[in-house]
Amino acid sequence: MDPELGLCLGCFRTLDEIAVWPRAADDVRLEILAAVARRREEHDPWQGDFRCDCEH
């Protein structure tokens, strides 16, 4: 979790969104995914590309 943004650095969801996800209705999940897409555009330093430090 990024302490400044309050977002998971992997999925860009808030703790509340992560907690509600398993029991969320499809329309709520779609709203969360739309918010994630906006956040990824704003905060993803790699512009959506997966980055890894591993050499495998």
CYANA upper distance limits for C-alpha pairs under 8 A (distance plus 0.5 A):
  1 MET  CA      6 GLY  CA      6.82
  1 MET  CA      7 LEU  CA      5.94
  1 MET  CA      8 CYS  CA      4.75
  1 MET  CA      9 LEU  CA      6.22
  2 ASP  CA      6 GLY  CA      5.87
  2 ASP  CA      7 LEU  CA      5.92
  2 ASP  CA      8 CYS  CA      6.64
  2 ASP  CA      9 LEU  CA      6.71
  3 PRO  CA      7 LEU  CA      8.06
  6 GLY  CA     14 THR  CA      6.57
  6 GLY  CA     15 LEU  CA      8.06
  7 LEU  CA     11 CYS  CA      8.47
  7 LEU  CA     12 PHE  CA      5.71
  7 LEU  CA     13 ARG  CA      5.84
  7 LEU  CA     14 THR  CA      5.28
  7 LEU  CA     15 LEU  CA      7.69
  8 CYS  CA     12 PHE  CA      5.34
  8 CYS  CA     13 ARG  CA      6.01
  8 CYS  CA     14 THR  CA      6.89
  8 CYS  CA     15 LEU  CA      8.16
 11 CYS  CA     36 VAL  CA      7.89
 12 PHE  CA     36 VAL  CA      6.06
 12 PHE  CA     39 ARG  CA      7.03
 12 PHE  CA     40 ARG  CA      7.05
 13 ARG  CA     17 GLU  CA      6.35
 13 ARG  CA     18 ILE  CA      6.79
 13 ARG  CA     32 ILE  CA      8.12
 13 ARG  CA     36 VAL  CA      6.66
 14 THR  CA     18 ILE  CA      6.74
 15 LEU  CA     19 ALA  CA      6.58
 16 ASP  CA     20 VAL  CA      6.71
 17 GLU  CA     21 TRP  CA      6.46
 17 GLU  CA     32 ILE  CA      7.43
 20 VAL  CA     24 ALA  CA      6.27
 21 TRP  CA     29 ARG  CA      7.30
 24 ALA  CA     28 VAL  CA      6.38
 24 ALA  CA     29 ARG  CA      6.65
 25 ALA  CA     29 ARG  CA      6.80
 26 ASP  CA     30 LEU  CA      6.68
 27 ASP  CA     31 GLU  CA      6.85
 28 VAL  CA     32 ILE  CA      6.77
 29 ARG  CA     33 LEU  CA      6.63
 30 LEU  CA     34 ALA  CA      6.63
 31 GLU  CA     35 ALA  CA      6.78
 32 ILE  CA     36 VAL  CA      6.63
 33 LEU  CA     37 ALA  CA      6.67
 34 ALA  CA     38 ARG  CA      6.95
 35 ALA  CA     39 ARG  CA      6.69
 36 VAL  CA     40 ARG  CA      6.47
 37 ALA  CA     41 GLU  CA      6.87
 38 ARG  CA     42 GLU  CA      6.90
 39 ARG  CA     43 HIS  CA      6.31
 39 ARG  CA     44 ASP  CA      8.15
 40 ARG  CA     44 ASP  CA      5.46
 40 ARG  CA     47 GLN  CA      8.23
 40 ARG  CA     48 GLY  CA      7.68
 41 GLU  CA     47 GLN  CA      7.44
 41 GLU  CA     48 GLY  CA      8.32
 44 ASP  CA     48 GLY  CA      6.93
 46 TRP  CA     50 PHE  CA      7.74
 46 TRP  CA     51 ARG  CA      7.75
